[in-house]
Amino acid sequence: MNPEITRFDNVQRTVACNCDDMSNKIELDISDFIKGQYGVVAVLISYGALLGKVNPLQMLTIVVFNVAAYVANKFLCIDYRGGVDNTGSLYTTHIFGAAFGLGCSVVVSGQRPHENPDNAPRYQSNNYAILGSLFMFVCYPSFNCYWAPSSLRVYAATNTFVALISGGMFSFIWANYLYPEGPAVMHLQDGILAAGVAASTPAGLFLRPALMMMVGAGGTLAATLSFRFIQHSIEDQDTQGITSLHLVPGLWGALVMFVVTLCGIDNTWVQLENSYMFSEIMPHYSPNATSPDSAITQALITLFSLCTGLVAGALTGVIARFMGRVALAGGYSDHVFWIVPDDFTHIGEADADVKVM
């Protein structure tokens, strides 16, 4: 009964606050928000295959099912099976997110989306994407090292950073050999992202920075080969190239993890760095065991994340198809659902402004 505020405010505070019973409070800390961030990344990766082909209601539905499938896959692969994905979430974020987006896109994509003239990058957008590449050098190391043990966070961040440097450098080298016209700005931004994806989980393991440069270069090569020989055949299902940017480099990173666990953990064929931290980084495994438990587990969670993403994405796509569609002429353009400046839209056909829900 505060006399300095109105009677209405007093009543509202009485209804809103019951300080006598705090047993039902929801406890949140920064780690909970970081966990949510990794789930958001998986959703954004999936959205890369669906951009321009779904309406807002469909996207809302896809996000809900995407997050549910992400949590289930992470629980089964990491908490239940005991796989290692303790830094950049290579398996449960990149591989799963790309697989979910592709599975959903195959179902919801209309006929011949590549025929829409708006389904193409612009010179301005490619230049702005360079800023995104620069931000990767700032954000990707901390993204990959947060869940690493405190004494190894600088090590994981350094490994990520050198992998990004290697990816940026080798993106021009691979593009110069694989593209007759030579490298372009898109090769730089794609190569840096692919290198960061490949380094996601290996960055927190026992590899030296020199080897992580090879991991980054390999991820960039895998992405460049995929863009050159695979991407054009799936352009109707993959708007932003998440197959080449996340799935293929993710599988390369998973192969690196398989080799590291097989050669340096299940066997003593190679000597790994920071081996004294083994029990903290990989608590589920016994080093130098007689059976390849760790390598088999890492292979299993790779296949499981891939299959779970494809199946869950396809089922979500079936549900999303009952919530309308976007006309071919109106796809890939913001003006169908949003108010944009007149000089921003590029209307490819006469009826491109027709909104079909």
C-alpha positions in Angstrom: 0.0 0.0 0.0 2.4 2.6 -1.3 0.8 6.1 -0.9 3.2 7.6 -3.5 1.7 5.7 -6.4 -1.9 5.3 -7.6 -4.4 2.8 -6.3 -4.4 1.1 -9.6 -0.6 0.6 -9.5 -0.9 -0.7 -5.9 -3.4 -3.3 -7.1 -1.3 -4.3 -10.0 1.8 -4.8 -7.9 -0.2 -6.9 -5.4 -1.4 -9.2 -8.2 2.0 -9.4 -10.0 4.3 -10.0 -7.0 4.1 -12.8 -4.4 7.4 -12.6 -2.6 6.5 -15.1 0.0 6.8 -18.2 -2.3 9.7 -18.4 -4.6 9.8 -22.2 -5.0 8.5 -22.0 -8.6 11.0 -19.6 -9.9 12.8 -20.3 -13.2 16.6 -20.2 -12.8 18.6 -18.9 -15.8 22.2 -18.1 -16.1 24.5 -17.1 -19.0 25.2 -20.8 -19.9 21.5 -21.3 -20.6 21.5 -18.5 -23.1 24.7 -19.8 -24.7 23.0 -23.2 -25.1 20.1 -21.5 -26.8 22.5 -19.7 -29.1 23.8 -22.9 -30.5 20.2 -24.0 -31.2 19.5 -20.7 -33.0 22.6 -21.3 -35.2 21.1 -24.6 -36.2 17.8 -22.9 -37.2 19.6 -20.2 -39.2 21.6 -22.9 -41.1 18.4 -24.7 -41.9 16.8 -21.4 -43.0 19.6 -21.0 -45.6 18.0 -23.7 -47.7 14.5 -22.3 -47.3 15.1 -18.6 -47.9 12.6 -17.1 -50.3 10.5 -20.2 -50.5 8.3 -20.1 -47.4 5.9 -17.6 -45.9 6.2 -16.3 -42.3 3.7 -18.8 -40.9 5.5 -21.7 -42.5 8.8 -20.4 -41.1 7.4 -20.1 -37.6 6.2 -23.7 -37.7 9.5 -24.9 -39.1 11.5 -23.1 -36.4 9.4 -24.8 -33.6 9.9 -28.3 -35.0 13.6 -27.5 -35.8 14.4 -26.5 -32.2 12.6 -29.6 -30.9 14.5 -31.9 -33.3 17.7 -30.2 -32.4 17.3 -30.7 -28.7 16.3 -34.4 -29.2 19.3 -35.0 -31.5 21.7 -33.3 -29.1 20.4 -35.3 -26.1 20.7 -38.6 -28.0 24.1 -38.0 -29.5 25.8 -36.3 -26.6 24.0 -36.9 -23.3 22.8 -40.5 -24.1 25.4 -41.9 -26.5 28.3 -39.9 -25.0 29.7 -38.5 -28.2 32.1 -35.5 -28.1 30.8 -32.3 -29.6 31.9 -30.0 -26.8 33.0 -26.8 -28.6 31.5 -25.6 -31.9 28.8 -28.3 -32.1 30.0 -29.7 -35.4 27.5 -32.6 -35.3 24.5 -31.2 -33.6 24.5 -27.7 -35.1 26.2 -27.7 -38.5 25.6 -31.2 -39.8 22.1 -31.5 -38.3 21.1 -27.9 -39.2 22.1 -28.4 -42.9 20.5 -31.8 -43.1 17.2 -30.5 -41.6 17.1 -27.6 -44.0 17.7 -29.8 -47.0 15.1 -32.4 -45.9 12.5 -29.7 -45.4 13.4 -27.8 -48.6 13.0 -30.9 -50.8 9.4 -31.1 -49.6 8.3 -27.4 -49.6 10.2 -26.2 -52.6 8.0 -25.3 -55.6 8.7 -26.0 -59.2 11.9 -24.6 -60.8 12.9 -21.9 -58.2 16.1 -21.3 -60.1 14.0 -19.7 -62.9 13.1 -16.7 -60.7 15.6 -13.9 -61.5 15.6 -12.7 -57.9 17.1 -16.0 -56.8 20.6 -14.7 -57.3 23.2 -12.6 -55.3 23.7 -9.0 -55.9 27.0 -7.1 -56.2 26.1 -5.0 -53.2 25.2 -8.0 -51.0 28.4 -9.8 -51.9 30.4 -6.8 -50.9 28.5 -6.5 -47.6 29.2 -10.2 -47.0 32.9 -9.3 -46.6 31.9 -7.6 -43.3 30.4 -10.9 -42.2 33.7 -12.6 -43.0 35.5 -10.1 -40.8 33.1 -10.7 -38.0 33.9 -14.4 -38.2 37.4 -13.6 -37.0 36.0 -11.8 -34.1 33.1 -14.1 -33.1 34.0 -17.6 -34.3 36.9 -18.2 -31.8 34.8 -17.4 -28.8 31.9 -19.4 -30.3 34.1 -22.5 -30.5 35.9 -22.1 -27.2 33.1 -21.3 -24.7 32.3 -24.9 -23.8 36.0 -26.0 -23.7 37.6 -26.4 -20.3 38.7 -23.0 -18.9 42.4 -23.9 -19.2 42.0 -24.8 -22.9 39.8 -21.9 -24.1 42.7 -19.9 -25.4 44.1 -23.0 -27.1 40.7 -23.7 -28.8 40.3 -20.0 -29.8 43.8 -20.0 -31.3 43.1 -23.2 -33.2 39.9 -21.7 -34.6 41.7 -18.4 -35.5 44.5 -20.2 -37.5 41.9 -22.3 -39.3 40.1 -19.2 -40.4 43.3 -17.6 -41.6 44.1 -20.8 -43.5 40.6 -20.9 -45.0 40.8 -17.3 -46.2 44.2 -17.9 -47.8 43.5 -21.2 -49.4 40.1 -20.1 -50.7 41.9 -18.0 -53.4 44.3 -20.9 -54.1 41.6 -23.5 -54.6 39.3 -21.2 -56.6 42.2 -20.3 -58.9 42.6 -23.9 -59.8 39.0 -25.0 -59.9 37.3 -22.0 -61.6 38.4 -21.0 -65.1 37.5 -17.4 -64.4 39.5 -17.2 -61.3 38.6 -16.4 -57.7 35.9 -14.0 -56.7 34.8 -12.3 -53.5 32.3 -15.1 -52.8 35.1 -17.6 -52.7 36.7 -15.7 -49.8 33.6 -15.5 -47.7 32.6 -19.1 -48.4 36.1 -20.4 -47.6 36.4 -18.6 -44.3 33.0 -19.9 -43.2 33.8 -23.5 -44.3 37.1 -23.4 -42.5 35.4 -22.3 -39.2 32.8 -25.1 -39.6 35.5 -27.8 -40.1 37.4 -26.5 -37.1 34.3 -26.4 -34.8 34.8 -29.4 -32.6 38.4 -30.4 -33.6 39.6 -26.9 -32.3 39.0 -28.1 -28.7 40.9 -31.3 -29.0 44.6 -32.2 -29.1 45.7 -30.9 -32.5 48.5 -28.4 -32.9 47.8 -25.1 -34.6 49.8 -26.2 -37.7 47.5 -29.2 -38.1 44.5 -27.0 -37.6 45.6 -24.9 -40.5 45.4 -28.1 -42.6 41.9 -28.8 -41.2 40.8 -25.3 -42.2 42.4 -25.6 -45.7 40.7 -29.0 -46.1 37.3 -27.6 -45.1 37.8 -24.8 -47.7 38.7 -27.3 -50.4 35.7 -29.5 -49.6 33.4 -26.4 -49.9 35.0 -25.2 -53.1 34.7 -28.7 -54.7 31.1 -28.9 -53.6 30.2 -25.5 -55.0 32.0 -26.3 -58.3 30.6 -29.8 -58.9 27.5 -30.4 -56.7 25.8 -27.2 -55.8 24.4 -26.5 -59.3 22.5 -29.8 -59.3 20.6 -29.0 -56.1 20.1 -25.2 -56.6 16.3 -25.6 -56.4 16.5 -27.1 -52.9 19.4 -25.1 -51.5 19.1 -21.3 -51.8 22.2 -20.2 -49.9 24.4 -23.2 -50.4 24.3 -24.7 -46.9 25.3 -28.1 -48.5 28.6 -26.7 -49.5 29.1 -24.3 -46.6 28.0 -26.4 -43.6 27.3 -30.1 -44.5 30.3 -30.9 -46.6 32.8 -29.1 -44.4 31.1 -30.5 -41.4 31.6 -34.0 -42.7 35.2 -33.2 -43.3 35.5 -32.1 -39.7 33.8 -35.3 -38.6 36.3 -37.3 -40.6 39.1 -35.4 -38.8 37.5 -36.2 -35.5 37.3 -39.9 -36.5 41.0 -40.0 -37.4 42.1 -38.2 -34.2 40.0 -40.5 -31.9 41.1 -43.6 -33.8 44.8 -42.8 -34.0 45.4 -40.9 -30.8 42.8 -42.1 -28.3 41.7 -45.6 -29.1 45.3 -46.4 -30.2 48.8 -44.9 -29.5 49.8 -44.4 -33.1 50.2 -40.6 -32.6 51.0 -38.4 -29.6 48.3 -35.8 -29.0 48.8 -32.4 -27.4 47.4 -31.6 -23.9 46.8 -35.3 -23.3 46.7 -34.6 -19.5 43.3 -32.9 -20.2 41.9 -36.0 -21.7 39.5 -36.9 -18.8 38.1 -33.4 -18.8 37.5 -33.1 -22.5 36.4 -36.6 -23.3 35.1 -38.0 -19.9 33.2 -40.9 -21.6 36.2 -42.5 -23.2 39.1 -44.5 -21.8 42.4 -43.5 -23.5 44.3 -46.2 -25.3 41.5 -48.8 -25.0 41.7 -52.1 -26.8 38.6 -51.3 -28.8 37.8 -48.3 -31.0 35.0 -47.1 -28.8 35.6 -43.3 -29.4 36.0 -43.5 -33.1 32.9 -45.7 -33.5 30.8 -43.3 -31.3 31.9 -40.3 -33.3 31.0 -42.1 -36.6 27.6 -43.0 -35.1 26.7 -39.5 -34.0 27.7 -38.2 -37.5 25.3 -40.6 -39.2 22.6 -40.1 -36.6 22.7 -36.3 -36.8 22.6 -36.5 -40.6 19.7 -39.0 -40.7 17.8 -37.3 -37.9 18.1 -33.9 -39.7 16.9 -35.3 -43.0 13.9 -37.2 -41.6 12.8 -34.5 -39.2 13.2 -31.9 -41.9 11.1 -33.8 -44.4 8.3 -34.5 -41.9 8.3 -30.8 -40.9 8.1 -29.9 -44.6 5.0 -32.1 -45.0 3.4 -30.1 -42.2 4.5 -26.8 -43.6 3.0 -27.5 -47.0 -0.5 -27.4 -45.4 0.1 -23.8 -44.4 0.2 -22.2 -47.9 2.9 -21.5 -50.4 4.7 -18.7 -52.1 4.2 -18.1 -55.8 7.2 -18.7 -58.0 7.0 -15.1 -59.3 6.8 -13.7 -55.7 9.6 -15.8 -54.2 13.0 -14.5 -53.1 11.6 -11.0 -52.8 10.9 -9.1 -49.5 8.2 -7.0 -51.0 5.8 -9.9 -51.0 5.5 -9.9 -47.2 7.2 -6.7 -46.1 7.2 -3.0 -46.9 10.5 -2.1 -48.7 11.7 0.9 -50.7 10.6 1.2 -54.2 14.1 1.0 -55.6 14.9 -2.1 -53.6 12.6 -4.6 -55.3 13.4 -6.4 -58.5 10.2 -7.7 -60.0 11.1 -10.4 -62.5 7.5 -11.0 -63.9 4.4 -8.9 -64.2 2.6 -10.8 -61.4 5.5 -10.9 -59.0 3.7 -8.7 -56.5 0.8 -11.2 -56.2 0.9 -12.7 -52.7 -0.1 -16.3 -52.5 -0.3 -17.7 -49.0 
